[in-house]
Amino acid sequence: MDDLTDEELYDELIASLAAEGVRATPGLDRASILIHNDWALGDEAPERFDPPLELAVSPQMLGRHLRAIAPEAQDALGQALSPLGAAMSLFLVHIMAAVETKPGRHFTIDPPN
C-alpha cells in the first residue's frame, strides 16, 4: 500500500469504507467523499443519510494526511501493518467517530500536528 498514488489512496479509502458496510462515493470533481450510510453494528440496520454526509477531502489532501500520520499510526497499531496501511486504518476509525457524532452535513480531516 505504501507505493500507492494519492488517487489510488482515495479509491482505496472508498473501497475500505465499502468493506466496512459503508456506502461512499466520490464527490464532485473528487474534492470530497459522500457517505450515504453509517456502519451497521450488530443486528441494527445502518442509518441512511439523505442528503449524504460530505467528507471534504481530495486525493491530494488524503495522501498528505495519511503520509503525515503514517509513522505514529504504525507505532499505535503495530508493525504488522505497513505505514500507510496503519494510517488508513486509523483514519477509518476517525471517520467512524466523526460520523457517529454527526458534526453536520460536512466535515473535514484535521491536519496532523
PLY file of the C-alpha trace (Angstrom):
ply
format ascii 1.0
element vertex 113
property float x
property float y
property float z
element edge 112
property int vertex1
property int vertex2
end_header
0.00 0.00 0.00
2.93 2.33 0.64
3.58 2.83 -3.07
0.03 3.95 -3.95
-0.53 7.34 -5.55
-2.85 9.89 -3.97
-5.59 8.93 -6.44
-5.17 5.26 -5.58
-5.31 6.04 -1.84
-8.56 7.95 -2.40
-10.03 4.93 -4.23
-8.71 2.62 -1.50
-10.46 4.72 1.15
-13.79 4.35 -0.67
-13.16 0.60 -1.04
-12.22 0.30 2.65
-15.42 2.08 3.64
-17.38 -0.34 1.42
-15.65 -3.28 3.10
-16.97 -1.88 6.40
-20.52 -1.76 5.00
-20.49 1.98 4.39
-21.74 3.19 1.02
-19.44 6.02 -0.04
-18.96 7.64 -3.42
-16.64 10.28 -4.84
-17.97 13.81 -4.56
-18.00 16.37 -7.34
-14.56 16.54 -9.02
-13.25 14.11 -6.35
-12.97 17.04 -3.94
-14.89 15.12 -1.29
-16.32 11.74 -0.37
-20.07 11.36 0.08
-21.11 8.99 2.87
-24.60 7.61 2.27
-24.96 5.42 5.37
-23.12 4.65 8.57
-21.71 1.42 9.96
-24.10 -1.43 10.70
-23.37 -2.58 14.23
-24.83 -5.87 15.39
-28.33 -6.52 14.10
-29.11 -2.84 13.58
-29.63 -1.58 10.05
-27.23 1.22 9.16
-28.60 4.74 9.31
-29.08 6.29 5.88
-28.05 9.89 5.33
-30.22 11.88 2.95
-28.55 14.03 1.83
-25.27 12.19 2.33
-22.61 13.43 4.74
-19.72 15.03 2.90
-16.12 14.48 3.95
-14.15 17.33 2.39
-11.02 15.53 1.21
-9.35 15.43 -2.18
-6.90 12.72 -3.21
-4.00 15.14 -2.61
-5.25 16.13 0.86
-5.78 12.49 1.78
-2.34 11.44 0.56
-0.64 14.25 2.50
-2.64 13.45 5.63
-2.02 9.70 5.54
1.71 10.10 4.88
1.98 12.61 7.75
0.30 10.31 10.29
1.81 7.05 8.99
4.73 6.75 11.45
2.57 7.42 14.51
-0.22 5.19 13.19
2.19 2.31 12.69
3.56 2.79 16.21
0.00 2.77 17.58
-1.34 -0.14 15.53
1.76 -2.30 15.31
4.41 -3.24 12.81
2.24 -5.91 11.16
0.70 -3.16 9.02
2.63 -1.06 6.52
2.91 2.61 7.48
0.19 3.71 5.04
-1.92 0.66 5.87
-1.82 1.68 9.53
-2.59 5.28 8.61
-5.61 4.18 6.56
-6.89 2.01 9.42
-6.51 4.85 11.90
-8.18 7.28 9.51
-11.15 4.92 9.15
-11.54 4.99 12.94
-11.50 8.79 12.85
-14.16 8.85 10.11
-16.34 6.45 12.09
-16.06 8.64 15.21
-16.90 11.75 13.20
-19.92 10.11 11.58
-21.18 8.85 14.95
-21.01 12.34 16.45
-22.78 13.77 13.38
-20.88 17.05 13.22
-23.18 18.37 10.49
-23.59 17.61 6.83
-19.97 18.49 6.02
-16.77 17.66 7.86
-13.05 17.80 7.15
-9.93 15.96 8.20
-7.86 17.54 10.91
-4.34 18.45 9.84
-1.69 16.43 11.66
0.16 18.20 14.47
0 1
1 2
2 3
3 4
4 5
5 6
6 7
7 8
8 9
9 10
10 11
11 12
12 13
13 14
14 15
15 16
16 17
17 18
18 19
19 20
20 21
21 22
22 23
23 24
24 25
25 26
26 27
27 28
28 29
29 30
30 31
31 32
32 33
33 34
34 35
35 36
36 37
37 38
38 39
39 40
40 41
41 42
42 43
43 44
44 45
45 46
46 47
47 48
48 49
49 50
50 51
51 52
52 53
53 54
54 55
55 56
56 57
57 58
58 59
59 60
60 61
61 62
62 63
63 64
64 65
65 66
66 67
67 68
68 69
69 70
70 71
71 72
72 73
73 74
74 75
75 76
76 77
77 78
78 79
79 80
80 81
81 82
82 83
83 84
84 85
85 86
86 87
87 88
88 89
89 90
90 91
91 92
92 93
93 94
94 95
95 96
96 97
97 98
98 99
99 100
100 101
101 102
102 103
103 104
104 105
105 106
106 107
107 108
108 109
109 110
110 111
111 112
